[in-house]
Amino acid sequence: MVELIVYLIRGFQSVLIPLCFLMAWLILVVTVGTIYNAIASTIHQAKEMHKIPCTGCQFFTNDLRLKCPVQPKIALTEDAIGCRDYWEKKR
């Protein structure tokens, strides 16, 4: 029985080595691609969040309970981008 297994392994060895080599590279490429997509998505989300104008608005209170008395539901969210009630703070 052992001789049969050794014989089969030696017979498939010429196929298994390239197959395992390709599988290792495939796993590596998929992993790198997944990491790249995660980083690109994070950068895109960060850029989108930096477009929120609330902190520069004169109505922004910086209070945890009521961040904006004019538009409290959209304050500090992506919906606040392009807010009609935005007034720049006077310096």
URPEVEN-V986092 format. One record per backbone hydrogen bond with DSSP energy under -1.0 kcal/mol. CO is the residue of the C=O (numbers start at 0). NH is the residue of the N-H. Records with the same first field share a line. If there is no record, write none. Layout:
CO: NH  NH
//
This chain:
0: 4
1: 5
2: 6
3: 7
4: 8
5: 9
6: 10
7: 11
8: 12
11: 14  15
12: 16
14: 18
15: 19
16: 20
17: 21
18: 22
19: 23
20: 24
21: 25
22: 26
23: 27
24: 28
25: 29
26: 30
27: 31
28: 32
29: 33
30: 34
31: 35
32: 36
33: 37
34: 38
35: 39
36: 40
37: 41
38: 42
39: 43
40: 44
41: 45
42: 46
43: 47
44: 48
45: 49
47: 50
48: 51
52: 55
53: 56
55: 88
66: 60
73: 76
76: 79
77: 80
79: 82
82: 85
86: 57
//
